Amino acid sequence: MTKDWVASETKKDIVENKYFSDSNKDYIYKAKINIYNHKFGGILIIKKINDQNHRVVFTTEFGNKLFDFLYEGENFRKNFIIDNLDKKLIVNTLQRDFKLLISEKATVLEQYHVEDYKVYKTSGDKRSNFYFINKKSHTLDKIVNTSKTKEKVVVLFTEIEGDVANKIQISHNTINLQIELEKFAKY
C-alpha cells in the first residue's frame, strides 16, 4: 500500500475525524446495507451522547429497529439486532465498521504524502488505519483499514460540507458487505 508514498517526519500526534463529533446534532442518513446478498434499507441515526459515547441505530423507514448499538469509550453494547443479522461475524464486522466511522481521534504512528493527500497511519484492533486528508480542502476523504498484507475496509466520505459528510460508502474487500449512507437534506 505504501510503495509509491513518500514518508515524512510525523508532525501530527493525533489525526481527527470530526464527522460525528457534535453532540448537539443528530446525524440522520438514508442507508442501504447489502450483506451476503441480503439488502436492508432504512434510516441510520448516529448520535453523540457525550464525550465518550455514541449511539448507532438503524431502522426501517416505518420505524422498526434493525439494530441498536451503543459505544461507551472502548466498550460496545449491542442493545438490539434482528435475528437475520444476529450472527457473530456480522455483529463484529458492523461493530468495527461503525467504531471506525465514529472514532474521533487516533494516535499517528507514521505520516506519508501521496498524490493529493497527507496520509496518517494509526493502529486499530490488530490492524492499521490510514486516514487520507485532502491537501487542498483539508477534509478527511477516506479511511482505509488494513491487515499486514491487504486492504480490508475502505470508508469514503464525499460531498463534504464543514464537519458533515453528506455521502459515506463503506466497502469490504474480503467479505460481501457494502454500506451506503446519504444524509437527509434539511427541509
TIZAKOL-386405 format. One record per atom (N, C-alpha, C, O): residue number from 1; residue in three letters; chain; atom name; x, y, z. Coordinates in steps of 0.2 Angstrom, whole numbers. Layout:
<sites>
   n res chain atom     X     Y     Z
 NUM Ala     A   CA     X     Y     Z
...
</sites>
This chain:
<sites>
   n res chain atom     X     Y     Z
   1 Met     A    N     4    -6     0
   1 Met     A   CA     0     0     0
   1 Met     A    C     4     6     0
   1 Met     A    O     2    11    -2
   2 Thr     A    N    10     6     3
   2 Thr     A   CA    14    12     3
   2 Thr     A    C    20    13    -2
   2 Thr     A    O    25    17    -1
   3 Lys     A    N    20     8    -7
   3 Lys     A   CA    26     8   -11
   3 Lys     A    C    27    15   -15
   3 Lys     A    O    33    17   -16
   4 Asp     A    N    22    19   -17
   4 Asp     A   CA    23    25   -20
   4 Asp     A    C    22    31   -16
   4 Asp     A    O    22    37   -18
   5 Trp     A    N    22    30    -9
   5 Trp     A   CA    21    35    -5
   5 Trp     A    C    28    38    -2
   5 Trp     A    O    33    34    -2
   6 Val     A    N    28    44    -1
   6 Val     A   CA    34    47     2
   6 Val     A    C    33    48     9
   6 Val     A    O    28    52    12
   7 Ala     A    N    37    45    13
   7 Ala     A   CA    37    46    20
   7 Ala     A    C    39    53    22
   7 Ala     A    O    44    56    19
   8 Ser     A    N    36    55    28
   8 Ser     A   CA    39    61    30
   8 Ser     A    C    39    61    38
   8 Ser     A    O    36    56    41
   9 Glu     A    N    42    65    41
   9 Glu     A   CA    43    65    48
   9 Glu     A    C    36    67    51
   9 Glu     A    O    32    71    48
  10 Thr     A    N    34    63    56
  10 Thr     A   CA    27    63    59
  10 Thr     A    C    27    70    62
  10 Thr     A    O    30    71    67
  11 Lys     A    N    22    74    60
  11 Lys     A   CA    22    81    63
  11 Lys     A    C    16    81    67
  11 Lys     A    O    15    86    72
  12 Lys     A    N    11    77    66
  12 Lys     A   CA     5    77    70
  12 Lys     A    C     5    71    75
  12 Lys     A    O     7    65    73
  13 Asp     A    N     3    72    81
  13 Asp     A   CA     2    66    86
  13 Asp     A    C    -5    63    85
  13 Asp     A    O    -5    57    86
  14 Ile     A    N   -10    67    83
  14 Ile     A   CA   -17    65    83
  14 Ile     A    C   -20    66    76
  14 Ile     A    O   -19    72    74
  15 Val     A    N   -23    62    73
  15 Val     A   CA   -27    63    67
  15 Val     A    C   -35    63    70
  15 Val     A    O   -37    59    74
  16 Glu     A    N   -39    68    67
  16 Glu     A   CA   -46    69    69
  16 Glu     A    C   -51    67    64
  16 Glu     A    O   -49    68    58
  17 Asn     A    N   -56    64    66
  17 Asn     A   CA   -62    63    62
  17 Asn     A    C   -68    67    65
  17 Asn     A    O   -70    65    70
  18 Lys     A    N   -70    73    62
  18 Lys     A   CA   -75    77    66
  18 Lys     A    C   -82    76    63
  18 Lys     A    O   -86    79    65
  19 Tyr     A    N   -83    71    59
  19 Tyr     A   CA   -89    70    55
  19 Tyr     A    C   -95    68    60
  19 Tyr     A    O  -101    70    59
  20 Phe     A    N   -94    65    66
  20 Phe     A   CA   -99    63    71
  20 Phe     A    C   -97    66    78
  20 Phe     A    O   -99    62    82
  21 Ser     A    N   -94    72    78
  21 Ser     A   CA   -92    74    84
  21 Ser     A    C   -96    79    88
  21 Ser     A    O   -94    81    94
  22 Asp     A    N  -101    81    85
  22 Asp     A   CA  -105    87    88
  22 Asp     A    C  -111    83    92
  22 Asp     A    O  -116    81    89
  23 Ser     A    N  -111    84    98
  23 Ser     A   CA  -117    81   102
  23 Ser     A    C  -123    85   102
  23 Ser     A    O  -128    83   104
  24 Asn     A    N  -123    91    99
  24 Asn     A   CA  -129    95    98
  24 Asn     A    C  -133    93    91
  24 Asn     A    O  -138    95    90
  25 Lys     A    N  -130    88    87
  25 Lys     A   CA  -133    86    81
  25 Lys     A    C  -135    79    81
  25 Lys     A    O  -132    75    84
  26 Asp     A    N  -140    77    78
  26 Asp     A   CA  -142    70    76
  26 Asp     A    C  -140    69    69
  26 Asp     A    O  -142    73    64
  27 Tyr     A    N  -136    64    67
  27 Tyr     A   CA  -134    63    61
  27 Tyr     A    C  -138    58    58
  27 Tyr     A    O  -138    52    60
  28 Ile     A    N  -142    60    53
  28 Ile     A   CA  -148    55    50
  28 Ile     A    C  -146    54    43
  28 Ile     A    O  -146    59    39
  29 Tyr     A    N  -146    48    41
  29 Tyr     A   CA  -144    46    34
  29 Tyr     A    C  -149    41    32
  29 Tyr     A    O  -151    36    35
  30 Lys     A    N  -150    41    25
  30 Lys     A   CA  -154    36    22
  30 Lys     A    C  -149    31    21
  30 Lys     A    O  -143    32    18
  31 Ala     A    N  -150    24    22
  31 Ala     A   CA  -145    19    22
  31 Ala     A    C  -147    13    18
  31 Ala     A    O  -153    11    18
  32 Lys     A    N  -142    10    15
  32 Lys     A   CA  -143     4    11
  32 Lys     A    C  -137     0    13
  32 Lys     A    O  -131     1    13
  33 Ile     A    N  -139    -6    16
  33 Ile     A   CA  -134   -11    18
  33 Ile     A    C  -135   -18    14
  33 Ile     A    O  -141   -20    14
  34 Asn     A    N  -130   -20    11
  34 Asn     A   CA  -130   -26     7
  34 Asn     A    C  -125   -31    10
  34 Asn     A    O  -119   -29     9
  35 Ile     A    N  -128   -36    13
  35 Ile     A   CA  -123   -41    16
  35 Ile     A    C  -125   -48    14
  35 Ile     A    O  -131   -50    15
  36 Tyr     A    N  -120   -51    11
  36 Tyr     A   CA  -121   -58     8
  36 Tyr     A    C  -128   -58     4
  36 Tyr     A    O  -132   -63     5
  37 Asn     A    N  -129   -53     0
  37 Asn     A   CA  -134   -53    -5
  37 Asn     A    C  -141   -52    -1
  37 Asn     A    O  -146   -53    -5
  38 His     A    N  -141   -50     5
  38 His     A   CA  -147   -48     8
  38 His     A    C  -147   -40     9
  38 His     A    O  -142   -38    11
  39 Lys     A    N  -152   -37     6
  39 Lys     A   CA  -152   -30     6
  39 Lys     A    C  -157   -27    11
  39 Lys     A    O  -163   -29    12
  40 Phe     A    N  -154   -22    15
  40 Phe     A   CA  -158   -19    20
  40 Phe     A    C  -158   -11    18
  40 Phe     A    O  -153    -9    17
  41 Gly     A    N  -164    -8    19
  41 Gly     A   CA  -164    -1    18
  41 Gly     A    C  -168     2    23
  41 Gly     A    O  -172    -1    27
  42 Gly     A    N  -166     8    25
  42 Gly     A   CA  -169    12    30
  42 Gly     A    C  -166    18    32
  42 Gly     A    O  -163    22    28
  43 Ile     A    N  -166    20    38
  43 Ile     A   CA  -163    26    41
  43 Ile     A    C  -158    24    47
  43 Ile     A    O  -159    20    51
  44 Leu     A    N  -152    27    46
  44 Leu     A   CA  -147    26    51
  44 Leu     A    C  -146    33    55
  44 Leu     A    O  -145    38    52
  45 Ile     A    N  -146    32    61
  45 Ile     A   CA  -146    38    65
  45 Ile     A    C  -139    37    70
  45 Ile     A    O  -139    32    73
  46 Ile     A    N  -135    42    70
  46 Ile     A   CA  -129    42    74
  46 Ile     A    C  -130    48    78
  46 Ile     A    O  -130    54    76
  47 Lys     A    N  -129    47    85
  47 Lys     A   CA  -130    52    90
  47 Lys     A    C  -124    52    95
  47 Lys     A    O  -123    47    98
  48 Lys     A    N  -120    57    95
  48 Lys     A   CA  -115    58   100
  48 Lys     A    C  -119    60   107
  48 Lys     A    O  -122    65   107
  49 Ile     A    N  -118    56   112
  49 Ile     A   CA  -122    57   118
  49 Ile     A    C  -118    61   123
  49 Ile     A    O  -121    66   126
  50 Asn     A    N  -111    60   123
  50 Asn     A   CA  -107    64   127
  50 Asn     A    C  -100    63   125
  50 Asn     A    O   -99    60   119
  51 Asp     A    N   -95    65   128
  51 Asp     A   CA   -88    65   126
  51 Asp     A    C   -86    58   123
  51 Asp     A    O   -82    58   119
  52 Gln     A    N   -88    53   127
  52 Gln     A   CA   -85    46   125
  52 Gln     A    C   -91    41   122
  52 Gln     A    O   -89    36   120
  53 Asn     A    N   -97    43   122
  53 Asn     A   CA  -102    39   120
  53 Asn     A    C  -106    41   113
  53 Asn     A    O  -107    47   112
  54 His     A    N  -107    36   109
  54 His     A   CA  -111    37   103
  54 His     A    C  -116    31   103
  54 His     A    O  -115    25   105
  55 Arg     A    N  -122    33   100
  55 Arg     A   CA  -127    28    99
  55 Arg     A    C  -128    27    91
  55 Arg     A    O  -129    32    88
  56 Val     A    N  -129    21    89
  56 Val     A   CA  -130    20    81
  56 Val     A    C  -136    16    81
  56 Val     A    O  -136    10    83
  57 Val     A    N  -141    18    78
  57 Val     A   CA  -147    15    77
  57 Val     A    C  -149    14    70
  57 Val     A    O  -149    20    66
  58 Phe     A    N  -151     9    67
  58 Phe     A   CA  -153     8    60
  58 Phe     A    C  -161     5    61
  58 Phe     A    O  -162     0    64
  59 Thr     A    N  -165     9    57
  59 Thr     A   CA  -172     7    57
  59 Thr     A    C  -175     6    50
  59 Thr     A    O  -172     9    46
  60 Thr     A    N  -180     3    49
  60 Thr     A   CA  -184     3    43
  60 Thr     A    C  -187    10    42
  60 Thr     A    O  -187    14    47
  61 Glu     A    N  -189    12    36
  61 Glu     A   CA  -192    18    35
  61 Glu     A    C  -199    19    39
  61 Glu     A    O  -202    24    40
  62 Phe     A    N  -202    13    41
  62 Phe     A   CA  -208    13    45
  62 Phe     A    C  -206    13    53
  62 Phe     A    O  -211    13    57
  63 Gly     A    N  -200    13    55
  63 Gly     A   CA  -198    14    62
  63 Gly     A    C  -196     8    65
  63 Gly     A    O  -195     8    71
  64 Asn     A    N  -196     2    62
  64 Asn     A   CA  -195    -4    65
  64 Asn     A    C  -187    -5    66
  64 Asn     A    O  -183    -4    61
  65 Lys     A    N  -185    -6    72
  65 Lys     A   CA  -177    -6    73
  65 Lys     A    C  -174   -13    70
  65 Lys     A    O  -177   -18    70
  66 Leu     A    N  -169   -12    66
  66 Leu     A   CA  -165   -17    64
  66 Leu     A    C  -159   -18    68
  66 Leu     A    O  -157   -24    69
  67 Phe     A    N  -155   -13    70
  67 Phe     A   CA  -150   -14    76
  67 Phe     A    C  -150    -7    80
  67 Phe     A    O  -151    -2    77
  68 Asp     A    N  -147    -8    86
  68 Asp     A   CA  -146    -3    90
  68 Asp     A    C  -140    -4    94
  68 Asp     A    O  -139    -9    98
  69 Phe     A    N  -134     0    93
  69 Phe     A   CA  -128    -1    96
  69 Phe     A    C  -126     5   100
  69 Phe     A    O  -128    11    99
  70 Leu     A    N  -123     4   106
  70 Leu     A   CA  -120     9   110
  70 Leu     A    C  -113     8   111
  70 Leu     A    O  -110     3   113
  71 Tyr     A    N  -109    14   109
  71 Tyr     A   CA  -102    14   110
  71 Tyr     A    C  -100    18   116
  71 Tyr     A    O  -102    24   116
  72 Glu     A    N   -97    15   121
  72 Glu     A   CA   -96    19   128
  72 Glu     A    C   -88    19   128
  72 Glu     A    O   -85    14   131
  73 Gly     A    N   -85    24   125
  73 Gly     A   CA   -77    24   125
  73 Gly     A    C   -75    18   121
  73 Gly     A    O   -77    17   115
  74 Glu     A    N   -71    13   124
  74 Glu     A   CA   -69     7   121
  74 Glu     A    C   -74     2   121
  74 Glu     A    O   -73    -4   118
  75 Asn     A    N   -79     2   125
  75 Asn     A   CA   -84    -3   126
  75 Asn     A    C   -90    -3   121
  75 Asn     A    O   -92     3   119
  76 Phe     A    N   -92    -8   119
  76 Phe     A   CA   -98    -9   114
  76 Phe     A    C  -103   -13   118
  76 Phe     A    O  -102   -18   121
  77 Arg     A    N  -109   -11   116
  77 Arg     A   CA  -115   -14   119
  77 Arg     A    C  -120   -15   113
  77 Arg     A    O  -122   -10   110
  78 Lys     A    N  -122   -21   112
  78 Lys     A   CA  -127   -22   107
  78 Lys     A    C  -134   -22   111
  78 Lys     A    O  -136   -27   114
  79 Asn     A    N  -138   -17   110
  79 Asn     A   CA  -144   -16   113
  79 Asn     A    C  -150   -20   110
  79 Asn     A    O  -154   -23   113
  80 Phe     A    N  -149   -21   103
  80 Phe     A   CA  -154   -25    99
  80 Phe     A    C  -151   -26    92
  80 Phe     A    O  -148   -22    89
  81 Ile     A    N  -153   -32    89
  81 Ile     A   CA  -152   -33    82
  81 Ile     A    C  -157   -38    80
  81 Ile     A    O  -158   -43    84
  82 Ile     A    N  -159   -38    74
  82 Ile     A   CA  -164   -43    71
  82 Ile     A    C  -160   -49    70
  82 Ile     A    O  -154   -50    69
  83 Asp     A    N  -164   -55    71
  83 Asp     A   CA  -162   -61    70
  83 Asp     A    C  -158   -63    64
  83 Asp     A    O  -152   -66    64
  84 Asn     A    N  -160   -60    58
  84 Asn     A   CA  -156   -61    52
  84 Asn     A    C  -149   -58    52
  84 Asn     A    O  -145   -61    49
  85 Leu     A    N  -148   -53    56
  85 Leu     A   CA  -141   -50    57
  85 Leu     A    C  -137   -52    63
  85 Leu     A    O  -131   -51    64
  86 Asp     A    N  -141   -56    67
  86 Asp     A   CA  -138   -58    74
  86 Asp     A    C  -133   -64    73
  86 Asp     A    O  -134   -69    76
  87 Lys     A    N  -128   -63    69
  87 Lys     A   CA  -123   -68    68
  87 Lys     A    C  -116   -65    71
  87 Lys     A    O  -115   -59    70
  88 Lys     A    N  -112   -69    74
  88 Lys     A   CA  -106   -66    77
  88 Lys     A    C  -102   -62    72
  88 Lys     A    O   -99   -57    74
  89 Leu     A    N  -101   -65    66
  89 Leu     A   CA   -97   -62    61
  89 Leu     A    C  -100   -55    59
  89 Leu     A    O   -96   -50    58
  90 Ile     A    N  -106   -55    58
  90 Ile     A   CA  -109   -49    56
  90 Ile     A    C  -109   -44    61
  90 Ile     A    O  -108   -38    60
  91 Val     A    N  -111   -46    67
  91 Val     A   CA  -111   -41    73
  91 Val     A    C  -104   -38    74
  91 Val     A    O  -103   -32    75
  92 Asn     A    N   -99   -42    74
  92 Asn     A   CA   -92   -40    75
  92 Asn     A    C   -90   -35    69
  92 Asn     A    O   -86   -30    71
  93 Thr     A    N   -92   -37    63
  93 Thr     A   CA   -90   -33    57
  93 Thr     A    C   -93   -26    58
  93 Thr     A    O   -90   -21    57
  94 Leu     A    N  -100   -26    59
  94 Leu     A   CA  -103   -19    60
  94 Leu     A    C  -101   -15    66
  94 Leu     A    O  -100    -9    65
  95 Gln     A    N   -99   -19    71
  95 Gln     A   CA   -96   -15    77
  95 Gln     A    C   -90   -12    75
  95 Gln     A    O   -89    -6    77
  96 Arg     A    N   -85   -15    71
  96 Arg     A   CA   -79   -12    69
  96 Arg     A    C   -80    -7    64
  96 Arg     A    O   -77    -1    64
  97 Asp     A    N   -85    -8    59
  97 Asp     A   CA   -86    -3    54
  97 Asp     A    C   -88     4    57
  97 Asp     A    O   -86     9    56
  98 Phe     A    N   -93     4    62
  98 Phe     A   CA   -96    10    65
  98 Phe     A    C   -91    13    70
  98 Phe     A    O   -91    19    71
  99 Lys     A    N   -87     9    73
  99 Lys     A   CA   -82    11    78
  99 Lys     A    C   -77    15    73
  99 Lys     A    O   -75    21    75
 100 Leu     A    N   -75    13    68
 100 Leu     A   CA   -70    16    63
 100 Leu     A    C   -74    23    61
 100 Leu     A    O   -70    28    60
 101 Leu     A    N   -80    23    60
 101 Leu     A   CA   -84    28    57
 101 Leu     A    C   -84    34    62
 101 Leu     A    O   -83    40    61
 102 Ile     A    N   -85    32    69
 102 Ile     A   CA   -87    37    74
 102 Ile     A    C   -81    39    78
 102 Ile     A    O   -81    44    82
 103 Ser     A    N   -75    35    77
 103 Ser     A   CA   -69    37    82
 103 Ser     A    C   -66    44    80
 103 Ser     A    O   -65    45    74
 104 Glu     A    N   -66    48    85
 104 Glu     A   CA   -64    55    83
 104 Glu     A    C   -57    56    83
 104 Glu     A    O   -55    61    79
 105 Lys     A    N   -53    53    87
 105 Lys     A   CA   -46    54    87
 105 Lys     A    C   -42    47    87
 105 Lys     A    O   -44    42    90
 106 Ala     A    N   -36    48    83
 106 Ala     A   CA   -32    42    83
 106 Ala     A    C   -25    44    84
 106 Ala     A    O   -23    49    81
 107 Thr     A    N   -20    40    87
 107 Thr     A   CA   -13    42    88
 107 Thr     A    C   -10    40    81
 107 Thr     A    O   -10    35    79
 108 Val     A    N    -6    45    79
 108 Val     A   CA    -2    44    72
 108 Val     A    C     4    41    74
 108 Val     A    O     8    42    78
 109 Leu     A    N     5    35    70
 109 Leu     A   CA    11    32    70
 109 Leu     A    C    16    34    65
 109 Leu     A    O    22    34    66
 110 Glu     A    N    14    35    59
 110 Glu     A   CA    18    37    53
 110 Glu     A    C    14    42    49
 110 Glu     A    O     8    42    49
 111 Gln     A    N    18    46    45
 111 Gln     A   CA    14    50    40
 111 Gln     A    C    18    50    33
 111 Gln     A    O    24    49    33
 112 Tyr     A    N    13    50    28
 112 Tyr     A   CA    16    50    21
 112 Tyr     A    C    12    55    17
 112 Tyr     A    O     8    59    19
 113 His     A    N    15    56    11
 113 His     A   CA    12    61     6
 113 His     A    C    11    56     0
 113 His     A    O    16    53    -2
 114 Val     A    N     5    57    -3
 114 Val     A   CA     4    53    -9
 114 Val     A    C    -1    57   -13
 114 Val     A    O    -6    60   -10
 115 Glu     A    N     0    58   -19
 115 Glu     A   CA    -4    62   -24
 115 Glu     A    C    -7    69   -20
 115 Glu     A    O    -3    73   -18
 116 Asp     A    N   -13    69   -19
 116 Asp     A   CA   -16    75   -16
 116 Asp     A    C   -18    74    -9
 116 Asp     A    O   -22    78    -6
 117 Tyr     A    N   -15    69    -6
 117 Tyr     A   CA   -16    68     1
 117 Tyr     A    C   -10    68     6
 117 Tyr     A    O    -5    66     4
 118 Lys     A    N   -12    70    12
 118 Lys     A   CA    -7    68    18
 118 Lys     A    C   -11    62    21
 118 Lys     A    O   -17    62    22
 119 Val     A    N    -7    57    22
 119 Val     A   CA    -9    50    24
 119 Val     A    C    -6    49    31
 119 Val     A    O     0    49    32
 120 Tyr     A    N   -10    48    36
 120 Tyr     A   CA    -8    46    43
 120 Tyr     A    C   -10    39    45
 120 Tyr     A    O   -16    37    44
 121 Lys     A    N    -5    35    46
 121 Lys     A   CA    -6    28    49
 121 Lys     A    C    -7    28    56
 121 Lys     A    O    -3    31    60
 122 Thr     A    N   -12    25    58
 122 Thr     A   CA   -14    24    65
 122 Thr     A    C   -15    16    66
 122 Thr     A    O   -15    12    62
 123 Ser     A    N   -15    14    73
 123 Ser     A   CA   -16     7    74
 123 Ser     A    C   -23     7    77
 123 Ser     A    O   -26    11    80
 124 Gly     A    N   -26     1    75
 124 Gly     A   CA   -33    -1    77
 124 Gly     A    C   -35    -8    77
 124 Gly     A    O   -35   -11    71
 125 Asp     A    N   -36   -11    83
 125 Asp     A   CA   -38   -18    83
 125 Asp     A    C   -35   -23    79
 125 Asp     A    O   -37   -26    75
 126 Lys     A    N   -28   -23    80
 126 Lys     A   CA   -24   -28    77
 126 Lys     A    C   -23   -27    69
 126 Lys     A    O   -20   -30    66
 127 Arg     A    N   -25   -21    67
 127 Arg     A   CA   -24   -19    60
 127 Arg     A    C   -22   -12    60
 127 Arg     A    O   -21    -9    66
 128 Ser     A    N   -21    -9    54
 128 Ser     A   CA   -19    -2    54
 128 Ser     A    C   -24     2    50
 128 Ser     A    O   -28    -1    46
 129 Asn     A    N   -25     8    52
 129 Asn     A   CA   -30    13    48
 129 Asn     A    C   -25    18    45
 129 Asn     A    O   -21    21    48
 130 Phe     A    N   -27    20    39
 130 Phe     A   CA   -24    25    35
 130 Phe     A    C   -29    31    34
 130 Phe     A    O   -34    29    31
 131 Tyr     A    N   -28    37    37
 131 Tyr     A   CA   -33    42    36
 131 Tyr     A    C   -30    47    30
 131 Tyr     A    O   -24    49    31
 132 Phe     A    N   -34    48    25
 132 Phe     A   CA   -32    52    19
 132 Phe     A    C   -35    59    20
 132 Phe     A    O   -41    60    20
 133 Ile     A    N   -31    64    21
 133 Ile     A   CA   -33    71    22
 133 Ile     A    C   -31    74    16
 133 Ile     A    O   -25    74    14
 134 Asn     A    N   -36    77    13
 134 Asn     A   CA   -35    81     6
 134 Asn     A    C   -31    87     7
 134 Asn     A    O   -32    91    12
 135 Lys     A    N   -26    88     4
 135 Lys     A   CA   -21    93     4
 135 Lys     A    C   -24   100     3
 135 Lys     A    O   -22   105     6
 136 Lys     A    N   -29   100    -2
 136 Lys     A   CA   -32   107    -4
 136 Lys     A    C   -37   109     1
 136 Lys     A    O   -38   114     4
 137 Ser     A    N   -42   104     2
 137 Ser     A   CA   -48   106     6
 137 Ser     A    C   -47   104    14
 137 Ser     A    O   -51   107    18
 138 His     A    N   -42   101    15
 138 His     A   CA   -40    99    22
 138 His     A    C   -46    94    25
 138 His     A    O   -47    94    31
 139 Thr     A    N   -50    91    21
 139 Thr     A   CA   -55    87    24
 139 Thr     A    C   -53    79    24
 139 Thr     A    O   -48    77    20
 140 Leu     A    N   -56    76    28
 140 Leu     A   CA   -55    68    28
 140 Leu     A    C   -59    65    23
 140 Leu     A    O   -65    65    23
 141 Asp     A    N   -56    63    18
 141 Asp     A   CA   -59    60    12
 141 Asp     A    C   -60    52    12
 141 Asp     A    O   -64    49     9
 142 Lys     A    N   -55    49    16
 142 Lys     A   CA   -55    42    16
 142 Lys     A    C   -52    39    22
 142 Lys     A    O   -47    42    24
 143 Ile     A    N   -54    33    24
 143 Ile     A   CA   -51    29    29
 143 Ile     A    C   -50    22    26
 143 Ile     A    O   -55    19    24
 144 Val     A    N   -44    19    27
 144 Val     A   CA   -43    13    24
 144 Val     A    C   -40     8    30
 144 Val     A    O   -35    10    33
 145 Asn     A    N   -44     3    31
 145 Asn     A   CA   -42    -2    37
 145 Asn     A    C   -39    -8    33
 145 Asn     A    O   -41   -11    29
 146 Thr     A    N   -33    -9    36
 146 Thr     A   CA   -29   -15    33
 146 Thr     A    C   -26   -20    37
 146 Thr     A    O   -25   -18    43
 147 Ser     A    N   -25   -26    35
 147 Ser     A   CA   -21   -31    39
 147 Ser     A    C   -14   -29    36
 147 Ser     A    O   -12   -24    34
 148 Lys     A    N    -9   -34    38
 148 Lys     A   CA    -2   -33    36
 148 Lys     A    C    -1   -33    29
 148 Lys     A    O     4   -30    26
 149 Thr     A    N    -6   -37    25
 149 Thr     A   CA    -5   -38    18
 149 Thr     A    C   -10   -35    13
 149 Thr     A    O    -9   -34     7
 150 Lys     A    N   -16   -33    16
 150 Lys     A   CA   -21   -31    11
 150 Lys     A    C   -26   -26    14
 150 Lys     A    O   -27   -26    20
 151 Glu     A    N   -29   -22    10
 151 Glu     A   CA   -35   -18    12
 151 Glu     A    C   -41   -22    14
 151 Glu     A    O   -43   -27    10
 152 Lys     A    N   -44   -21    20
 152 Lys     A   CA   -50   -24    22
 152 Lys     A    C   -56   -20    21
 152 Lys     A    O   -61   -23    18
 153 Val     A    N   -56   -14    23
 153 Val     A   CA   -62   -10    23
 153 Val     A    C   -59    -3    21
 153 Val     A    O   -54     0    22
 154 Val     A    N   -64     0    16
 154 Val     A   CA   -62     7    14
 154 Val     A    C   -69    11    15
 154 Val     A    O   -74     9    14
 155 Val     A    N   -68    17    19
 155 Val     A   CA   -73    21    20
 155 Val     A    C   -72    28    16
 155 Val     A    O   -67    31    17
 156 Leu     A    N   -77    29    12
 156 Leu     A   CA   -76    35     8
 156 Leu     A    C   -81    41    10
 156 Leu     A    O   -87    39    11
 157 Phe     A    N   -78    47    11
 157 Phe     A   CA   -83    52    13
 157 Phe     A    C   -83    57     7
 157 Phe     A    O   -78    59     4
 158 Thr     A    N   -89    59     5
 158 Thr     A   CA   -90    63    -1
 158 Thr     A    C   -95    68     0
 158 Thr     A    O   -99    68     5
 159 Glu     A    N   -95    74    -4
 159 Glu     A   CA  -100    79    -3
 159 Glu     A    C  -100    82     4
 159 Glu     A    O  -104    82     7
 160 Ile     A    N   -94    84     6
 160 Ile     A   CA   -92    86    12
 160 Ile     A    C   -94    94    13
 160 Ile     A    O   -92    98     9
 161 Glu     A    N   -98    96    18
 161 Glu     A   CA   -99   102    20
 161 Glu     A    C   -97   104    27
 161 Glu     A    O  -101   101    32
 162 Gly     A    N   -92   107    28
 162 Gly     A   CA   -90   109    35
 162 Gly     A    C   -88   102    38
 162 Gly     A    O   -83    99    36
 163 Asp     A    N   -91   100    44
 163 Asp     A   CA   -89    94    48
 163 Asp     A    C   -94    89    46
 163 Asp     A    O   -96    85    51
 164 Val     A    N   -98    89    40
 164 Val     A   CA  -103    84    39
 164 Val     A    C  -101    81    32
 164 Val     A    O  -100    85    27
 165 Ala     A    N  -101    74    32
 165 Ala     A   CA  -100    71    25
 165 Ala     A    C  -107    69    23
 165 Ala     A    O  -111    65    27
 166 Asn     A    N  -110    72    17
 166 Asn     A   CA  -116    70    15
 166 Asn     A    C  -117    63    12
 166 Asn     A    O  -123    60    12
 167 Lys     A    N  -112    60    10
 167 Lys     A   CA  -112    53     7
 167 Lys     A    C  -106    50    10
 167 Lys     A    O  -100    52    10
 168 Ile     A    N  -107    44    12
 168 Ile     A   CA  -102    39    15
 168 Ile     A    C  -103    32    12
 168 Ile     A    O  -109    30    12
 169 Gln     A    N   -98    29    10
 169 Gln     A   CA   -98    22     7
 169 Gln     A    C   -93    18    11
 169 Gln     A    O   -87    20    12
 170 Ile     A    N   -95    13    14
 170 Ile     A   CA   -91     8    17
 170 Ile     A    C   -91     2    13
 170 Ile     A    O   -96    -2    12
 171 Ser     A    N   -85     0    11
 171 Ser     A   CA   -84    -6     6
 171 Ser     A    C   -79   -11     9
 171 Ser     A    O   -74    -9    12
 172 His     A    N   -81   -17     9
 172 His     A   CA   -77   -23    12
 172 His     A    C   -74   -26     6
 172 His     A    O   -77   -28     1
 173 Asn     A    N   -67   -28     6
 173 Asn     A   CA   -64   -31     1
 173 Asn     A    C   -63   -39     2
 173 Asn     A    O   -61   -42    -2
 174 Thr     A    N   -65   -41     8
 174 Thr     A   CA   -64   -48    10
 174 Thr     A    C   -70   -52    11
 174 Thr     A    O   -70   -58    11
 175 Ile     A    N   -76   -48    13
 175 Ile     A   CA   -82   -51    13
 175 Ile     A    C   -87   -47     9
 175 Ile     A    O   -86   -42     7
 176 Asn     A    N   -93   -50     8
 176 Asn     A   CA   -98   -47     4
 176 Asn     A    C  -103   -42     8
 176 Asn     A    O  -108   -44    11
 177 Leu     A    N  -100   -36    10
 177 Leu     A   CA  -104   -31    14
 177 Leu     A    C  -102   -24    11
 177 Leu     A    O   -96   -22    10
 178 Gln     A    N  -107   -21     9
 178 Gln     A   CA  -107   -14     7
 178 Gln     A    C  -112   -10    11
 178 Gln     A    O  -118   -12    12
 179 Ile     A    N  -110    -4    13
 179 Ile     A   CA  -115     1    17
 179 Ile     A    C  -114     8    13
 179 Ile     A    O  -109    10    12
 180 Glu     A    N  -120    10    11
 180 Glu     A   CA  -121    17     8
 180 Glu     A    C  -125    21    12
 180 Glu     A    O  -131    19    14
 181 Leu     A    N  -122    27    14
 181 Leu     A   CA  -126    32    18
 181 Leu     A    C  -127    39    14
 181 Leu     A    O  -122    41    11
 182 Glu     A    N  -133    41    14
 182 Glu     A   CA  -134    48    11
 182 Glu     A    C  -138    52    16
 182 Glu     A    O  -143    50    18
 183 Lys     A    N  -135    58    18
 183 Lys     A   CA  -138    62    23
 183 Lys     A    C  -144    65    20
 183 Lys     A    O  -145    67    15
 184 Phe     A    N  -149    65    25
 184 Phe     A   CA  -156    68    23
 184 Phe     A    C  -155    75    23
 184 Phe     A    O  -151    78    27
 185 Ala     A    N  -158    78    18
 185 Ala     A   CA  -157    85    17
 185 Ala     A    C  -162    89    22
 185 Ala     A    O  -167    86    24
 186 Lys     A    N  -160    95    24
 186 Lys     A   CA  -164    99    28
 186 Lys     A    C  -170   101    24
 186 Lys     A    O  -169   103    19
 187 Tyr     A    N  -175   102    27
 187 Tyr     A   CA  -181   104    24
 187 Tyr     A    C  -181   112    25
 187 Tyr     A    O  -186   115    22
</sites>
